[in-house]
Amino acid sequence: MKSLQKIKYWLFDLDNTLYSGKTKVFEQVDKKMSQFISQKLKVDIMEAKKIQKSYFYEYNTTLNGMIKN
């Protein structure tokens, strides 16, 4: 972990700009985000997915929606 402390900038590709869609990176992020919301809000995974998508559309990002709510 010490080697990660020296990294000054992180770049996250969440819309397949840098990586091919074949890598399914965004799908994995989406899945993990649903799991996090489910655990954090103590709701089932289907409800978490609905919350995730509503935050995304209302606040432009799911994270922004979670911060505001």
TORRO-204909 format. One line per 5 residues: number of its first residue (from 1); their letters; for each residue x, y, z of C-alpha. Coordinates in Angstrom, 1 decimal. Each point is the difference from the previous one (the first is absolute). Last residue first. Layout:
NUM) A) X,Y,Z; ... .
This chain:
69) NKIMG) -29.5,12.6,0.4; 2.3,2.6,-1.6; 3.1,-2.2,0.3; -1.9,-3.1,-1.3; -1.3,2.0,-3.0 .
64) NLTTN) 3.5,1.3,-0.8; 1.3,-3.6,0.2; -2.6,-1.2,-2.4; 1.0,2.5,-2.6; -2.0,2.6,-2.0 .
59) YEYFY) -2.1,0.9,3.0; -3.5,-1.0,-1.1; 0.9,-2.6,-2.6; 2.8,-1.7,2.1; -1.9,0.3,3.2 .
54) SKQIK) -3.0,-1.8,-1.6; 2.3,-2.6,-1.4; 1.6,-0.8,3.4; -3.3,0.1,1.8; -1.5,-2.5,-2.4 .
49) KAEMI) 3.1,-2.2,0.2; -0.1,0.1,3.8; -3.7,-1.1,-0.1; 1.0,-3.0,-2.1; 2.9,-0.8,2.2 .
44) DVKLK) -2.1,-0.2,3.2; 0.1,3.0,2.4; 2.2,0.7,3.0; 1.0,3.5,-1.1; 3.7,-0.6,0.2 .
39) QSIFQ) -0.1,-3.7,-0.9; -2.3,0.5,-3.1; 1.9,3.1,-1.0; 3.3,-1.8,0.1; -1.3,-3.0,-1.9 .
34) SMKKD) -1.5,2.3,-2.7; 3.3,1.9,-0.3; 1.9,-3.3,-0.3; -2.2,-1.1,-2.9; 0.3,3.4,-1.8 .
29) VQEFV) 3.8,0.0,0.4; 0.1,-3.6,-1.4; -2.1,1.0,-3.0; 2.2,3.0,-0.6; 3.1,-2.2,-0.2 .
24) KTKGS) -1.6,-2.3,-2.5; 3.3,-0.6,-1.7; -1.8,-0.4,-3.3; -1.1,3.7,0.2; 3.6,0.7,-1.0 .
19) YLTND) 1.9,2.1,2.4; 0.9,3.7,0.0; -3.4,1.5,-0.8; -2.0,-3.0,1.3; -2.3,2.2,2.1 .
14) LDFLW) 1.5,-0.4,3.5; 3.6,0.6,-0.7; 1.6,1.1,3.3; 3.2,2.0,0.1; 1.9,0.3,3.2 .
9) YKIKQ) 2.5,2.7,0.7; 2.9,0.4,2.4; 1.0,-3.6,0.5; 2.6,-0.2,2.7; -2.4,-1.5,2.5 .
4) LSKM) -0.6,-2.9,-2.3; 3.6,-1.3,0.5; -0.7,-0.1,3.7; -2.9,-2.4,-0.5 .
